């Protein structure tokens, strides 16, 4: 779905989103935001970040392809775990 260099940039972006939310909100508010948080990398990729139900100390992120402004829920790529 994405090239390795772009994937590294997206991972850094996701880590920045998590850190920014955690720095500007109380722990309870950050958890509420990151329970199911959506953002866009660009006009072709949407990012979904959420807390892992089996381990609340970890976040998961999935990239979804966007075609003509519509997210394709069938075409996705899961990223590594991100520690809280």
N, C-alpha and C positions, 0 to 999 in steps of 0.2 A: 504494500500500500504506500509506504514512504521509503525514501532512501535512508541508508544508515546515518549519514551526517544530519539530515533533517530530523530523524528520529531522536538523535542526541539533543538537538535543539528543543524539540518538543518536550522531552523529559525534563530538561532544565526549566522550561516554561512552566510545566506542571508543578515542579518543586517550588518555583517562585510563587505560583498561585496559592499553594498550600501554606507556605511561609507567610505570605502577605495576609491571608485570612486569619491565620493564627496570631499574627502580630497586632492586628487591629480589632480583634474581637475577644471576648471572654472565652474560656474553654468550652462552655456550654453552647454559646452562640457559634463558635467555630465548628463544633460538631454538627450543629443543625445545618449550617451552610454546606459543609463538606459531606453530609450524609448522601446527597445526590446533587452534585454541582456540575453545571454545564457551562462551557466556554467554547470559543472558536479559536483555532490556530490561524486559519485564513478562510477564504470563501469556499475552500474545498474540503476542509477537515473540521469536524466538531469533536470536542473532548468532553467525556463524562468522567468525573471523579466521584468516588464514593468510598465510604468506610466499609471494610471487610466485616461482614456479620460474624464470621467465625473468629476473628482477631481484631478487636476494635483499635489496636495499636497500629494497624496498617491501613493504607489507602490503596485502592485499585484505580486504574485509569484505562479507559478504552477510547480509541480513536474511531470515528465513523466518517465514511466518505460522504461528501455533500455534492450532489449533482443538480445543477439548475436551481439552486437555493433550497433543495429538499434533501434532508438527511436520509441516507440509505441504511436502514437498520440491519440489513442483511450483509453489508460489507463493512467489516470492522477489524481492528487489530488491538489486542490487549497489550498493555505495557506492564512492566515489572511492578512489584509492590513498592510503595513509597512509605517509609517509616514515618510515624507521627513525630 
